Amino acid sequence: MTDLNKASQCNKIHEYLKSGAIITAKDARLLFKCERLASRINDLKRRGVNISRNIVQYKDEEGATIRYAEYFLTREAV
């Protein structure tokens, strides 16, 4: 992937998060064709964007534990 593609994905993800949305890896694949959301989140954090993460965990129909990360913008303390 070129640096231009990374920057474009970062910009799209940042705009999406600024709208108040939460993003998961599945969302990133569907919306932005981004296969490495955690890397793009790390790129945004290096730019100074305050992003937090929640780990969601649940059991599927077969009893297997499923875990995934949800990313969102951190609200600044007022």
DSSP file (Angstrom, degrees, kcal/mol; ACC not computed):
  #  RESIDUE AA STRUCTURE BP1 BP2  ACC     N-H-->O    O-->H-N    N-H-->O    O-->H-N    TCO  KAPPA ALPHA  PHI   PSI    X-CA   Y-CA   Z-CA
    1    1 A M              0   0    0      0, 0.0     2,-0.1     0, 0.0     0, 0.0   0.000 360.0 360.0 360.0 137.9    0.0    0.0    0.0
    2    2 A T     >  -     0   0    0      1,-0.1     4,-2.1     4,-0.0     5,-0.2  -0.382 360.0-114.2 -80.0 161.1    1.3    3.4   -0.9
    3    3 A D  H  > S+     0   0    0      1,-0.2     4,-2.6     2,-0.2     5,-0.2   0.841 118.1  57.8 -62.0 -32.2    1.7    6.2    1.7
    4    4 A L  H  > S+     0   0    0      2,-0.2     4,-2.4     1,-0.2    -1,-0.2   0.911 106.1  47.7 -65.2 -42.2   -1.0    8.1   -0.3
    5    5 A N  H  > S+     0   0    0      2,-0.2     4,-2.6     1,-0.2    -2,-0.2   0.902 111.9  50.4 -64.3 -40.8   -3.5    5.3    0.2
    6    6 A K  H  X S+     0   0    0     -4,-2.1     4,-2.8     2,-0.2    -2,-0.2   0.935 111.8  47.6 -61.4 -45.8   -2.7    5.1    3.9
    7    7 A A  H  X S+     0   0    0     -4,-2.6     4,-2.7     1,-0.2    -2,-0.2   0.902 111.6  50.7 -62.7 -41.3   -3.2    8.8    4.3
    8    8 A S  H  X S+     0   0    0     -4,-2.4     4,-2.3     2,-0.2    -1,-0.2   0.924 112.1  46.3 -63.5 -45.3   -6.5    8.6    2.4
    9    9 A Q  H  X S+     0   0    0     -4,-2.6     4,-2.7     2,-0.2     5,-0.2   0.915 112.5  51.2 -63.5 -42.6   -7.7    5.8    4.6
   10   10 A C  H  X S+     0   0    0     -4,-2.8     4,-2.8     1,-0.2    -2,-0.2   0.929 110.6  48.6 -59.8 -45.5   -6.6    7.7    7.7
   11   11 A N  H  X S+     0   0    0     -4,-2.7     4,-2.4     2,-0.2    -1,-0.2   0.914 113.1  47.1 -62.2 -43.7   -8.4   10.8    6.6
   12   12 A K  H  X S+     0   0    0     -4,-2.3     4,-2.2     2,-0.2    -1,-0.2   0.912 113.9  47.3 -64.7 -43.0  -11.6    8.9    5.9
   13   13 A I  H  X S+     0   0    0     -4,-2.7     4,-2.5     2,-0.2    -2,-0.2   0.909 111.9  50.9 -65.0 -42.3  -11.5    7.0    9.2
   14   14 A H  H  X S+     0   0    0     -4,-2.8     4,-2.4    -5,-0.2    -2,-0.2   0.929 110.8  47.9 -62.7 -45.2  -10.8   10.3   11.1
   15   15 A E  H  X S+     0   0    0     -4,-2.4     4,-1.0     1,-0.2    -1,-0.2   0.903 111.2  51.8 -61.5 -40.7  -13.8   12.0    9.4
   16   16 A Y  H ><>S+     0   0    0     -4,-2.2     5,-1.2     1,-0.2     3,-0.6   0.925 111.6  46.1 -60.7 -45.9  -16.0    9.1   10.2
   17   17 A L  H ><5S+     0   0    0     -4,-2.5     3,-2.1     1,-0.2    56,-0.3   0.867 105.8  59.9 -66.7 -36.3  -15.0    9.1   13.9
   18   18 A K  H 3<5S+     0   0    0     -4,-2.4    -1,-0.2     1,-0.3    -2,-0.2   0.737  93.8  66.1 -64.9 -21.0  -15.5   12.9   14.1
   19   19 A S  T <<5S-     0   0    0     -4,-1.0    -1,-0.3    -3,-0.6    -2,-0.2   0.520 125.4-102.2 -76.2  -3.4  -19.1   12.3   13.1
   20   20 A G  T < 5S+     0   0    0     -3,-2.1    -3,-0.2     1,-0.3    -2,-0.2   0.464  77.1 140.4  97.0   3.2  -19.5   10.5   16.5
   21   21 A A      < -     0   0    0     -5,-1.2    52,-0.4    51,-0.0     2,-0.4  -0.328  48.1-134.7 -78.9 160.3  -19.4    7.1   15.0
   22   22 A I        -     0   0    0     50,-0.1     2,-0.4    -2,-0.1    50,-0.2  -0.912  23.3-153.2-107.9 141.2  -17.7    4.0   16.4
   23   23 A I  B     -A   71   0A   0     48,-2.5    48,-2.9    -2,-0.4     2,-0.3  -0.946  12.8-174.8-123.8 142.2  -15.6    1.9   14.0
   24   24 A T     >  -     0   0    0     -2,-0.4     4,-2.5    46,-0.2     5,-0.2  -0.756  44.6-100.7-119.1 169.8  -14.7   -1.8   14.0
   25   25 A A  H  > S+     0   0    0     44,-0.5     4,-2.2    -2,-0.3     5,-0.2   0.884 124.6  53.1 -59.4 -38.4  -12.4   -3.7   11.6
   26   26 A K  H  > S+     0   0    0      2,-0.2     4,-2.3     1,-0.2    -1,-0.2   0.924 108.9  48.8 -63.3 -44.4  -15.5   -5.0    9.8
   27   27 A D  H  > S+     0   0    0      1,-0.2     4,-3.3     2,-0.2     5,-0.4   0.926 110.0  52.1 -58.9 -45.4  -16.8   -1.4    9.3
   28   28 A A  H  X S+     0   0    0     -4,-2.5     4,-2.0     1,-0.2     6,-1.9   0.884 110.1  48.6 -61.6 -39.8  -13.4   -0.3    8.0
   29   29 A R  H  X S+     0   0    0     -4,-2.2     4,-1.1     4,-0.3    -1,-0.2   0.942 117.7  40.4 -63.9 -47.0  -13.3   -3.1    5.5
   30   30 A L  H  < S+     0   0    0     -4,-2.3    -2,-0.2    -5,-0.2    -1,-0.2   0.905 125.2  33.7 -70.7 -42.8  -16.8   -2.4    4.2
   31   31 A L  H  < S+     0   0    0     -4,-3.3    -3,-0.2    -5,-0.2    -2,-0.2   0.873 137.0  13.4 -83.3 -39.1  -16.7    1.4    4.2
   32   32 A F  H  < S-     0   0    0     -4,-2.0    -3,-0.2    -5,-0.4    -2,-0.2   0.333  91.5-117.5-125.6   5.7  -13.1    2.2    3.3
   33   33 A K     <  +     0   0    0     -4,-1.1     2,-0.7    -5,-0.4    -4,-0.3   0.859  61.4 155.2  55.0  37.0  -11.6   -1.1    2.0
   34   34 A C        +     0   0    0     -6,-1.9     3,-0.3     1,-0.1    -1,-0.2  -0.864  25.4 178.6-100.2 115.6   -9.2   -0.9    4.9
   35   35 A E  S    S+     0   0    0     -2,-0.7     2,-0.2     1,-0.2     3,-0.1   0.556  76.8  50.2 -91.8 -10.1   -7.8   -4.3    6.0
   36   36 A R     >  +     0   0    0      1,-0.1     4,-1.9    -8,-0.1     3,-0.4  -0.530  58.4 158.3-130.1  66.7   -5.6   -3.0    8.8
   37   37 A L  H  > S+     0   0    0     -3,-0.3     4,-2.9     1,-0.2     5,-0.2   0.899  74.0  57.1 -58.7 -44.1   -7.7   -0.8   11.0
   38   38 A A  H  > S+     0   0    0      1,-0.2     4,-2.1     2,-0.2    -1,-0.2   0.876 107.6  49.5 -58.1 -37.1   -5.4   -1.1   14.0
   39   39 A S  H  > S+     0   0    0     -3,-0.4     4,-2.3     2,-0.2    -1,-0.2   0.905 111.3  47.8 -67.6 -41.4   -2.5    0.2   11.9
   40   40 A R  H  X S+     0   0    0     -4,-1.9     4,-2.3     2,-0.2    -2,-0.2   0.885 110.6  52.2 -67.1 -37.2   -4.5    3.2   10.7
   41   41 A I  H  X S+     0   0    0     -4,-2.9     4,-2.5     2,-0.2    -2,-0.2   0.919 109.2  50.3 -62.4 -43.0   -5.7    3.9   14.2
   42   42 A N  H  X S+     0   0    0     -4,-2.1     4,-2.1    -5,-0.2    -2,-0.2   0.906 108.7  52.0 -61.2 -42.1   -2.0    3.9   15.3
   43   43 A D  H  X S+     0   0    0     -4,-2.3     4,-1.1     1,-0.2    -2,-0.2   0.917 110.7  48.2 -59.3 -43.8   -1.2    6.3   12.4
   44   44 A L  H  <>S+     0   0    0     -4,-2.3     5,-2.2     1,-0.2     3,-0.4   0.897 109.0  52.7 -65.0 -40.6   -3.9    8.7   13.6
   45   45 A K  H ><5S+     0   0    0     -4,-2.5     3,-1.6     1,-0.2    -1,-0.2   0.891 105.0  55.5 -62.6 -38.3   -2.7    8.5   17.2
   46   46 A R  H 3<5S+     0   0    0     -4,-2.1    -1,-0.2     1,-0.3    -2,-0.2   0.790 103.0  56.6 -63.9 -27.3    0.8    9.4   16.0
   47   47 A R  T 3<5S-     0   0    0     -4,-1.1    -1,-0.3    -3,-0.4    -2,-0.2   0.522 128.4-100.9 -79.2  -6.4   -0.8   12.5   14.5
   48   48 A G  T < 5S+     0   0    0     -3,-1.6     2,-0.4    -4,-0.3    -3,-0.2   0.541  71.5 148.6  99.5   8.2   -2.2   13.4   17.9
   49   49 A V      < -     0   0    0     -5,-2.2     2,-1.0    -8,-0.1    -1,-0.3  -0.636  47.0-131.2 -77.7 129.3   -5.8   12.2   17.5
   50   50 A N        +     0   0    0     -2,-0.4    24,-2.8    24,-0.2     2,-0.4  -0.717  38.2 168.2 -85.8 104.4   -7.2   11.0   20.8
   51   51 A I  E     -B   73   0A   0     -2,-1.0     2,-0.2    22,-0.3    22,-0.2  -0.958  15.2-164.5-121.3 134.8   -8.8    7.6   20.1
   52   52 A S  E     -B   72   0A   0     20,-3.0    20,-2.0    -2,-0.4     2,-0.4  -0.712   7.3-145.1-112.5 167.4  -10.0    5.1   22.6
   53   53 A R  E     -B   71   0A   0     -2,-0.2     2,-0.4    18,-0.2    18,-0.2  -0.993   8.2-165.0-136.8 139.8  -10.8    1.5   22.3
   54   54 A N  E     -B   70   0A   0     16,-2.4    16,-2.8    -2,-0.4     2,-0.6  -0.965  18.7-139.3-115.9 140.7  -13.3   -0.9   23.9
   55   55 A I  E     -B   69   0A   0     -2,-0.4     2,-0.4    14,-0.2    14,-0.2  -0.902  17.1-156.9 -99.3 122.4  -13.0   -4.7   23.6
   56   56 A V  E     -B   68   0A   0     12,-3.2    12,-2.0    -2,-0.6     2,-0.4  -0.826  12.5-176.2 -99.2 136.0  -16.3   -6.3   22.9
   57   57 A Q  E     +B   67   0A   0     -2,-0.4     2,-0.3    10,-0.2    10,-0.2  -0.998  11.6 150.0-136.0 135.4  -16.6  -10.0   23.8
   58   58 A Y  E     -B   66   0A   0      8,-2.2     8,-3.6    -2,-0.4     2,-0.5  -0.972  41.8-107.7-154.1 167.3  -19.5  -12.4   23.3
   59   59 A K  E     -B   65   0A   0     -2,-0.3     6,-0.2     6,-0.2     5,-0.1  -0.856  31.9-141.8-100.0 133.1  -20.3  -16.1   22.8
   60   60 A D    >   -     0   0    0      4,-2.7     3,-2.0    -2,-0.5    -1,-0.0  -0.189  39.7 -82.9 -82.4-176.3  -21.4  -17.2   19.4
   61   61 A E  T 3  S+     0   0    0      1,-0.3    -1,-0.1     2,-0.1    -2,-0.0   0.763 131.2  49.8 -59.9 -26.5  -24.1  -19.9   18.7
   62   62 A E  T 3  S-     0   0    0      2,-0.1    -1,-0.3     0, 0.0     3,-0.1   0.409 120.8-105.6 -94.2   1.5  -21.4  -22.6   19.1
   63   63 A G  S <  S+     0   0    0     -3,-2.0     2,-0.2     1,-0.3    -2,-0.1   0.461  72.1 142.3  90.7   0.9  -20.1  -21.3   22.4
   64   64 A A        -     0   0    0      1,-0.1    -4,-2.7    -5,-0.1     2,-0.5  -0.531  54.8-117.4 -76.1 141.9  -16.9  -19.9   21.0
   65   65 A T  E     - B   0  59A   0     -6,-0.2     2,-0.4    -2,-0.2    -6,-0.2  -0.692  28.8-162.4 -82.0 126.2  -15.7  -16.6   22.5
   66   66 A I  E     - B   0  58A   0     -8,-3.6    -8,-2.2    -2,-0.5     2,-0.4  -0.925   9.1-177.5-110.0 131.8  -15.6  -13.8   19.9
   67   67 A R  E     + B   0  57A   0     -2,-0.4     2,-0.3   -10,-0.2   -10,-0.2  -0.985   8.4 159.4-130.1 141.1  -13.6  -10.6   20.6
   68   68 A Y  E     - B   0  56A   0    -12,-2.0   -12,-3.2    -2,-0.4     2,-0.3  -0.984  33.2-114.1-154.4 160.2  -13.2   -7.4   18.6
   69   69 A A  E     - B   0  55A   0     -2,-0.3   -44,-0.5   -14,-0.2     2,-0.4  -0.747  15.9-159.9 -99.2 141.9  -12.2   -3.8   19.1
   70   70 A E  E     - B   0  54A   0    -16,-2.8   -16,-2.4    -2,-0.3     2,-0.4  -0.985  13.4-157.5-115.4 130.2  -14.4   -0.8   18.7
   71   71 A Y  E     +AB  23  53A   0    -48,-2.9   -48,-2.5    -2,-0.4     2,-0.3  -0.862  18.6 161.5-111.3 144.2  -12.6    2.5   18.3
   72   72 A F  E     - B   0  52A   0    -20,-2.0   -20,-3.0    -2,-0.4     2,-0.2  -0.977  43.5 -88.7-153.4 159.9  -14.0    6.0   19.0
   73   73 A L  E     - B   0  51A   0    -52,-0.4     2,-0.4   -56,-0.3   -22,-0.3  -0.537  42.0-123.4 -74.2 138.3  -12.8    9.5   19.5
   74   74 A T        -     0   0    0    -24,-2.8     2,-0.4    -2,-0.2   -24,-0.2  -0.677  22.3-128.2 -81.2 129.5  -12.0   10.4   23.1
   75   75 A R        -     0   0    0     -2,-0.4     2,-0.2     1,-0.1     3,-0.0  -0.638  24.7-121.4 -78.9 134.7  -13.9   13.4   24.4
   76   76 A E        -     0   0    0     -2,-0.4     2,-0.2     1,-0.1    -1,-0.1  -0.499  28.4-106.5 -74.9 142.6  -11.6   16.0   26.0
   77   77 A A              0   0    0     -2,-0.2    -1,-0.1     1,-0.1     0, 0.0  -0.486 360.0 360.0 -67.4 136.5  -12.3   16.9   29.6
   78   78 A V              0   0    0     -2,-0.2    -1,-0.1    -3,-0.0    -2,-0.0   0.422 360.0 360.0 -96.4 360.0  -13.9   20.3   29.9
